[in-house]
Every structure is written in structure tokens, then in C-alpha cells.
Amino acid sequence: MNHVEPFVLDNWVRKFKPLAKVTLHDTCVNPLSLDALFKFSAESQTTSVNTSTPISYGSVTGQPQLRERITEFYRSQFPAQKTAELHVAITQGTISANYLVLDTFLHPGDHVIVQYPTYQQLFSVPRRGGVDVSLWKSDPKNNWSLDPEELKRLVIKGKTKMIVINSPNNPTGASIPSTVLDEIVKIAAENDVLILADEIFRPMYHGTSPDTELPPSITAWAGTYKNIISTGSLSKGFSLPGLRIGWAVSPNSQIIDEINLARDYVTLSVSGIDQEIATFALWPDIRGKILSRSAEICAKNLALLTEFVEEWRSKGKLRWVKPVVGASAFVQVFDSTGQPVDDKEYCERMIRETGLLIIPGGYTFGNGETSRDEWDFKGYLRVGFVCEQGLFKEALRVWGEYLGRD
């Protein structure tokens, strides 16, 4: 029997969330209610959800109108470019899309290269399946950047089957620039390697300058390389995590066919009600209102977090690379001697003493190396900054008092 490696992040939240009075752990932008979502239709030309649709299994591969809205959303992000046709598989959230891709296209003895740090699923699922995993490590001393030359060195001719990236990145809030994405595609094409890009945080480019060109989705290269997959969902920037609507998008129809074949074993069909609501949320005018709301929440809370971190940085207690994308910051905490704290112990003590829930970043994101007893990224906390502003201010107040004790 295969051993299931514990999903450390989810186990941590499941264990300590019942103790939480305030939190800095969530990365889903302050979730919308149905009333708030449908209110957008009164302010636009789009009608509300079609409630006359029968609640049947519907299309097993996903409602055609929803798939159309998803491909339109991708194309809207680079309107000046002509892109190849995109194909879509509908899944139960991004976590399901990622799992199906990893489980379908990687086999025992294969080799995969995974950006690191990243969401544990992206390296633990292949590892459990007998796949050799190499970590392509971001450089915290250079804004969590990635080195394409290192990627070239990690490729094993004839054995490497996939490169996995996560941009915008969870937990660092960093993004892979267009020039590096271009290098990734070139390396993959030269070695006939599949690219999986987890882009669940992609709509959230709140901290960039208006004059800055946003890094494109990996699908911007669909016209030049077919073996690419982008996964995403409505959970993060769209503020609809409870819908459980995710997707895998690729210019290669055979890839999507294979994902749908694999999906038959785990999901007959995704909830028709969820798909109807998702289709409504992805109409261009509704989508724009949702993402504008999310950007405003992120920008305002990030400004508060920046002020907070810089204050404590000046006292030698915190250090970070300020995020410009996504929903989280990776913040390192130091004790009174200037050494990184034990983040697991620190966060457990804090939740028990103050009721503040923060994710210990080293403990939950630093377990990519299996040959070491210690985890990477010691002293780092993953700080979510996308909750309602009043709650966010209170959480920062509690954390500030806790920092001041030492």
C-alpha cells in the first residue's frame, strides 16, 4: 500500500482553525455572497443565473458556455496576440485539475522539475507516484527569482517529462516574468517536455505599476508550443471558493481528452448549479467588477501590511520581499538574538496564546527535500492579506502585540 504523505498546510489549518479568533491564513479574497454576486447584474447588461436549467448531470466535460467563458477570459489577458485554439476540462477546483494532470502524465521512474517553494501538492503527488522530483529553487536574495540556466542543468534527457511552475507564486507572492517564461517554453520544446502552470492566482496583479507589462499566462505561447497546461479556478481572485469550479486549459486537445478520461474515475460531472453560477461570474462585465473589487481589497490590505512589516523590520524582527501579485506574503521572523524563529513552534504558541492563526511557512512549504530532517525556509510565515479590512487590521494589531513581547 502506498503511503499518503500528509498535506501539512491543510492539516495545520484543520487542527488550529477551531482555536482562531482572528486569522492571517486565508488566500481567497474576501468571499462574495450570492446576493453580492447577483447585485453586479443589476449594474450591468448581464442577466442573472438561468434558474430554468434542469439540475441534471449535464455535460460530463463541462457546460459548453462555461468552457467558452473560460477561454474568453484567457484571451482577454493578451488581446493583441493571436493565440491558438484553447481546449478546457472542467474540474472541482484547481487542486483537482493539478492532481489529474500529475497523475495522468507522470509515471513511476519519470522525472519532474518543480518550482520551489510552492504548493505541496505539486511535488508530493509525483513523489508518491514513484516519480523522481527535482526542485527548481527560487532565490530569496533576488526577489524569489528563477534561473533558467539552473533549469537547463536540471533537465535529464529522455527522462524529464514535465516542468511544473506556480505563477503568481504561493507562498512568496512573486511572479515569473515574460522573459523567463519564454526560456521555460524553449527548454521544454527542445526536450519535448510538458509544462504545467498552476495559475490560480493569475488575476491578482494588484501591486504592479500601471506602466508595467503584466507577465502573460503560459497559454500566450500556445501558438508556438502545444504541450502546455494552465490550471486555475474561481477560488482566489474571483472570491468564489465555495463553488469548487476549476479548470485545465491547453492548446493540445489530446491533453484535455486524456484529462477527461482520467476524470471519469473521480468525478462523473461537476455540479451543474456551480457551473451556472460560474458562467455568470465569468461574463466579461461581471468578471471585471469582481476582479476590480479583489484588486482594491488586495491593494488596501497590502498597504497596511507594508507599513506593519517595515515598522518591525526596522526593529530587526521581520524581513520580506514585498509581494506584487497573489494573495500572500512570505515574511521571515527573527528572535531577540537575530536568529530566525522556529516557525512551527512560533505559530502554534501564537494561536494558543492570542487566537491568531498564521501559517508557519517553513513547516508547511519547506518540505520539498526528503533527505533532510529539517525543513527549508526557517522562520518564514505565509501571511494572507485578502480578508475584510476590519478583520485584517485587528489581526495585525494582535500580531504586533505578540511581536512586542519579545
Buried (B, 14 or more C-beta within 10 A) or exposed (E): EEEEBEBBBEEBBEEBEEEBEBBBBBBBBBBBEEEEBBEBBEEEEBEBBEEEBEEEEBBEBBBEBBBEBBBBBBBEBBEEEEBBEBBBBBBBBBBBBBBBBBBBBBEEEBBBBBBBBBBBBBBBBBBBBEBBBBBBBBEBEEBBBBBBEEBEEBBBEEEBBBBBBBBBBBBBBBBBBEEBBBBBBBBBBEBEBBBBBBBBBBBBBBBEEEEEEBBBBBBBBBEEBBBBBBBBBBBBBBBBBBBBBBBBBBBBEEBBBBBBEBBEEEBEBBBBBBBBBBBBBBBBEBBEBBBEBBBEBBEBBBEBBBEBBEEBBEEEBBBBBBBBBBBBBBBBBBBEEEEBBBBBEBBBEBBEEBBBBBBBBBBBBBBBBEEEEEBBBBBBBBBBBBBEBEBBBBBBEBBEEBBEEE
